[in-house]
């Protein structure tokens, strides 16, 4: 039985661990407080209470036997500053002595600057971005590492239009780069099962409707007050991220290819 470790069993990591455990993997996952361990146990995940502040608050022994270690720690740069998350990753790597498995790191498409062209994995990233620094540390760690740069994570309680009920929106014409959580989970499982290591992938849904289309559809579906859309004085910067490479590399069919119809 393949052993999976998940550092960060939060909004993505917990359902990911539950999915992998149900598929027959032996999953260990970390949470930041004892109160959260029951949720992991109920999901079939062996819980480990562990914080990175930025040094780990406990030993990592139960993670060292993992065949694959998935790192899903939110950066919290605004709360702790730009250096905090790279320091967390550096601390994690220092404490992985004896680890001989593979790494998956959940990054973000925020590493790319705005661009008038479609952005692929070959585009330049923002120099010094905290996530880029973390990616680089993992890629240089000596462990085979695959980086997943996720777009806006949606699903369950995260509905894009919820955050703009009745508000005025000036960037309604810009395209979205969303991805449903179930597709992120499906893609991670395929990376593991197909053994795709040492790669960098953008993870976004194939369709890119405008923010206006998505927010209005959400308002219609949920019965919310629709936002008011105003024309900006000048065109606003935006990004349009291509996720074609990972779908082709893994021969993956998205469960939810169009953000207009995310459940």
C-alpha positions in Angstrom: 0.0 0.0 0.0 1.4 3.4 -1.0 1.9 5.8 1.8 0.8 9.4 1.3 1.6 12.4 3.6 -0.3 15.6 3.4 1.2 18.7 5.1 -1.8 20.9 5.6 -5.2 19.2 5.8 -7.3 22.3 5.4 -9.9 23.2 2.7 -8.1 21.2 0.0 -5.9 18.8 2.0 -8.7 17.2 4.1 -11.0 16.2 1.2 -7.9 15.2 -0.8 -6.8 12.9 2.0 -10.3 11.5 2.4 -10.4 10.7 -1.3 -7.0 9.0 -1.3 -7.8 7.0 1.8 -11.0 5.8 0.2 -8.9 4.8 -2.8 -6.8 2.5 -0.7 -3.8 4.7 0.2 -2.4 4.9 3.7 -2.7 8.6 4.4 -1.1 10.7 7.2 -2.1 14.4 7.4 -1.2 17.4 9.5 -3.5 19.9 11.3 -2.5 22.8 13.4 -4.5 22.0 16.6 -5.7 18.9 18.5 -9.4 19.9 18.0 -9.1 19.2 14.3 -7.8 15.6 14.6 -11.2 14.1 14.8 -12.2 15.3 11.4 -9.1 13.6 10.0 -9.7 10.3 11.8 -13.3 10.3 10.5 -11.9 10.7 7.0 -9.6 7.7 7.4 -6.5 9.9 7.8 -3.9 9.4 10.5 -3.7 12.8 12.2 -0.5 14.6 13.2 -0.6 18.0 15.0 2.0 20.1 13.4 2.6 23.8 12.9 5.4 25.6 11.0 6.1 28.9 12.7 8.3 28.7 10.6 10.1 25.8 12.4 8.0 22.6 12.9 6.3 22.4 16.3 6.7 18.6 16.5 8.7 15.7 14.9 8.0 14.7 11.3 8.8 11.0 11.9 5.4 9.8 10.8 5.8 11.6 7.5 9.3 10.3 6.6 8.0 7.0 5.3 5.7 8.6 2.9 6.1 7.6 -0.8 4.6 10.9 -1.7 4.5 14.1 0.5 1.9 16.7 -0.6 2.5 20.2 0.7 -0.6 22.3 0.9 0.2 25.2 3.2 -1.4 28.5 2.6 1.3 31.2 2.4 -0.4 33.8 4.6 2.0 36.4 3.3 -0.2 39.3 4.3 -0.3 38.1 7.9 3.4 37.2 8.4 5.3 38.9 5.5 6.8 37.6 2.3 9.6 35.7 4.0 7.5 33.5 6.2 6.3 30.9 3.7 9.7 30.3 2.1 11.1 29.9 5.6 8.4 27.3 6.3 9.4 25.3 3.3 13.1 25.6 4.1 12.4 24.4 7.7 10.3 21.5 6.3 13.1 20.4 4.0 15.7 20.6 6.8 13.6 18.1 8.8 13.2 15.6 6.0 16.5 13.9 6.6 15.9 10.2 5.6 12.9 11.0 3.4 13.3 9.3 0.1 9.9 9.9 -1.5 8.4 12.3 -4.0 7.0 15.8 -3.4 3.9 17.6 -4.7 3.6 21.3 -3.9 0.4 23.3 -4.2 1.4 26.7 -5.6 -0.7 29.4 -7.3 -1.0 31.1 -10.7 -0.4 34.3 -8.7 3.3 33.7 -9.5 2.6 35.1 -13.0 2.4 38.8 -13.8 -0.5 40.2 -15.8 -0.1 39.6 -19.5 -2.0 40.3 -22.7 -1.0 36.9 -24.0 -2.2 33.5 -22.9 0.0 32.3 -20.0 1.6 28.9 -20.1 4.2 27.2 -17.9 7.0 28.7 -20.0 6.0 32.3 -19.2 8.3 34.2 -16.8 7.2 34.4 -13.1 7.4 37.4 -10.7 11.0 37.4 -9.4 11.2 37.0 -5.6 7.5 36.0 -5.3 7.2 34.0 -2.0 5.7 31.0 -3.8 8.4 31.1 -6.5 11.0 31.0 -3.7 9.3 28.0 -2.2 9.0 26.3 -5.6 12.7 26.8 -6.2 13.7 25.4 -2.8 11.6 22.3 -3.4 13.0 21.8 -7.0 16.5 22.1 -5.6 16.0 19.8 -2.7 17.1 16.7 -4.4 13.7 15.1 -4.1 11.6 14.6 -7.3 9.0 17.5 -7.0 6.0 18.4 -9.1 4.6 21.9 -8.8 0.9 22.5 -9.3 0.1 26.2 -9.9 -3.6 26.3 -9.1 -6.0 29.0 -10.3 -8.8 30.3 -8.1 -10.0 27.3 -6.0 -13.7 26.9 -6.1 -16.3 24.3 -4.9 -18.3 23.5 -1.8 -18.7 26.7 0.2 -16.5 28.7 -2.2 -18.8 30.3 -4.8 -17.2 33.2 -6.6 -20.3 35.4 -6.7 -20.9 35.1 -3.0 -18.2 37.7 -2.4 -19.8 40.3 -4.6 -23.5 40.1 -3.7 -25.0 43.6 -4.4 -21.5 45.1 -4.8 -20.1 47.2 -7.6 -17.6 45.4 -9.8 -15.3 47.2 -12.3 -13.5 44.2 -13.7 -16.5 42.3 -15.0 -15.0 41.9 -18.5 -11.8 40.1 -17.4 -11.7 36.3 -17.7 -11.6 34.0 -14.7 -8.9 31.3 -14.1 -10.9 29.1 -11.7 -10.6 25.4 -10.9 -13.0 23.2 -9.0 -11.6 21.4 -6.0 -12.7 18.0 -7.2 -10.6 18.5 -10.4 -7.5 19.5 -8.3 -8.0 16.3 -6.3 -8.4 14.2 -9.5 -5.3 15.7 -11.0 -3.2 15.1 -7.9 -4.2 11.5 -7.9 -3.3 11.1 -11.5 0.2 12.7 -10.9 0.7 10.1 -8.2 -0.6 7.1 -10.1 1.1 8.0 -13.4 4.3 8.9 -11.7 4.7 12.4 -13.2 7.6 14.0 -11.3 9.9 17.0 -11.8 7.2 18.9 -13.7 5.5 22.3 -13.3 1.8 22.5 -14.3 -0.9 25.2 -14.4 -4.1 23.9 -12.9 -7.1 25.8 -14.2 -10.4 24.8 -15.9 -10.4 24.8 -19.7 -13.1 27.4 -20.0 -12.6 31.1 -19.1 -15.9 33.0 -18.9 -15.8 36.6 -17.8 -16.3 37.5 -14.1 -19.6 39.2 -15.1 -20.9 35.9 -16.6 -19.8 33.9 -13.5 -21.2 36.3 -10.9 -24.5 36.7 -12.7 -24.9 33.0 -13.1 -24.1 32.5 -9.4 -26.6 35.1 -8.4 -29.2 33.4 -10.6 -28.5 30.0 -9.3 -28.5 31.1 -5.6 -31.2 33.8 -5.7 -28.6 36.4 -4.6 -28.7 40.1 -5.4 -26.7 40.5 -8.5 -23.6 42.8 -8.6 -23.6 46.1 -10.5 -21.0 46.2 -13.2 -19.4 49.5 -14.2 -17.2 50.2 -17.1 -13.6 51.1 -16.0 -12.1 54.3 -17.3 -9.4 52.2 -19.0 -8.9 48.5 -19.7 -7.9 46.6 -16.5 -4.9 44.3 -16.5 -5.7 40.6 -16.4 -4.3 37.1 -16.8 -5.6 34.2 -18.9 -3.9 31.0 -17.8 -3.7 27.9 -19.9 -4.2 24.6 -18.2 -3.9 22.5 -21.3 -0.5 21.0 -20.6 -1.5 19.0 -17.5 -4.7 17.8 -19.1 -2.7 16.5 -22.1 0.2 15.1 -20.1 -2.2 13.1 -17.8 -4.9 12.5 -20.4 -7.3 14.0 -17.9 -10.9 14.9 -18.6 -12.1 17.7 -16.3 -15.2 16.9 -14.2 -16.1 20.6 -14.2 -14.6 22.3 -17.3 -16.7 25.5 -17.2 -16.8 27.8 -14.1 -20.3 28.9 -15.1 -21.6 25.6 -14.0 -19.4 24.7 -11.0 -21.7 22.9 -8.5 
